[in-house]
Amino acid sequence: MANVNINIRTDAEVKKAAQALFAQLGMDMTTAVNIFLRQAISKRTLPLEISPVNGNAPKLGGWEGKIEMPDDFDAPLADFKEYM
């Protein structure tokens, strides 16, 4: 298999931090990028979780306190039990 070069642009601080992290993990930038690419191909999706930076992501329970249940919510169920 022939090797090819990929050129990407990133912030200098991001590159420096990534190189330091990968060095701690015993690999260089090329190895890390190849792992990422192979995982993306294998999983047929991005192999990481992506979430909004601003924290405006919908959360479970986001409707809490916004929906009111009527006091007689179970009344139809009681009627059904009587019917059975």
Steps between C-alpha positions, in 0.01 A plus 500: 500500500643837400527776758362845424530830684207687652540870577278650768491838670453541873581748773864483616397448863265216402781329310743543789251363756407207276865412438567505875200275566591255226860486625367401843304225327812384317410613151552786262245716319504279189420186699219677689342634181524157335329341801224759478452443125496121533246514784277735299511260205439195719206653689371695199459806724716736698662295776433762765215685664433850376305747713441873485770710662253757631311247712164566337448132425158362585508306824283224639243651727505823307122511520502454878275758660357606165231233470224477756313179566132539585386365838265253329768365262435138608121529485467339155710206622269452799200502266669240280571274799133518598406403145725191509 
